[in-house]
Amino acid sequence: MEEVAKCPNIIMKLGGVGQLRYGYYWHDRETAIGSEELAQELSPLMEHCIQQFGPSRCMFESNFPVDKISYSYNVIYNAFKRLSQGYSKSERADMFHDTAARVYNISD
């Protein structure tokens, strides 16, 4: 991943980890996973990606409806908010909106 991150034209989408292929098995739990626990579990992976690519080249994505087997939209959205708490307002704006708007050429 470090080599790929050196390419300035590559953007990292952060999400899509609720699919069964990733082996978390959140869908098998008696009690649904909450955003705090989800953020804790995803933190090492997400932090590594953000550190490699930087917030201006990362965007959070929900991968819904595919990921709904593992958690609700509210849970993943709140997990992203928890994961990004340590970043500045502008860095959070990048990850939640600005990077996607720039990459997909979406104007406000």
N, C-alpha and C positions, 0 to 999 in steps of 0.2 A: 504494500500500500504506500510505503514511503516513496518509492520510485514513481508511482502513478501521481502522487500528490505534487511532485515537482513539475508536472505539466500544467501550466496556468490556465489552460482551456478546459480542464476537467473539473466538474462540479460533483459534490457528494450529496446524495439524497439520504437523509437520516430517517429510517423507518423500515417498515415491511418485515419486521422481525416476529410478527404474530403468526406467520405461516408455520404449519406443522413441520416442514422440512428442516427448520432450525433447531428442533429438538428441545424446546423449552417446556412443552406439554402443559401450558397454562390452562388449556381447555379441559384437562382431566381433573382439575382441582375441585374439591367440595365447595370451597368459597372462592369467588372470583378474585383475581388479583386486583389490588388497588393501585393508584397512581404512585404512591410513595414507594411501595415495594417494586413496582415496575421500573421506576426511575433508578432505584438502587441496583437492580439487576442489569439494566442497560448502561449504567454510567461508565464502566470501563470501556465498552465498545464505542459508545457515542463520544466520550471524551477523547479517545485515541483518534477518531476520525476528525473531530473538530480541531484538535491540535495539529494534525497533519495538513489539513486543507485550509484551516482558518475559517472563522464565521462568515466571511464574505463569499466563500465558495461552498457553503453548506446550506441545505434547506431541510427543515423538518417536513415529513410527509406521513400521512396516516395509513396509506395502502388499504383504504376501505373501499369495498365491503369485504375484501379477502381476509383481512386480519380480525374481523369481528368474531371469528371462532375463538379467539384467545382473550380479547378484552374489548371494552366498549370504546367508542370514539372519545367520549369524555375522559376516560382513563388515560388513553395515550396522549391526548392533548394536554392534560394536567401533568402527566409525566414529563413531557417536553418542557413545560413551564418550570417544573422542579429542576430538570437537568440544566436549564439555562440560567438559573438564578445567579450564578457567579459571574455572568457576563454583563457587559455594559448595555445600556439602553439601545445604542446603535448596533451592537453585535447581535442582540436579541432580535432587533428589527430585521437584520440580515437573514437570520435563520428562520424566522417566522413569515417573512414577506418579501423583503427586498431582493434576495438572491433569486427566488422563483420569478418575481416580476421581471427582473433583468434577463434571466435565462430564457424565459418563455415570451419575452417582449410584450408584457402586459402593462398597460398604462392605467393609472388610477382614474 
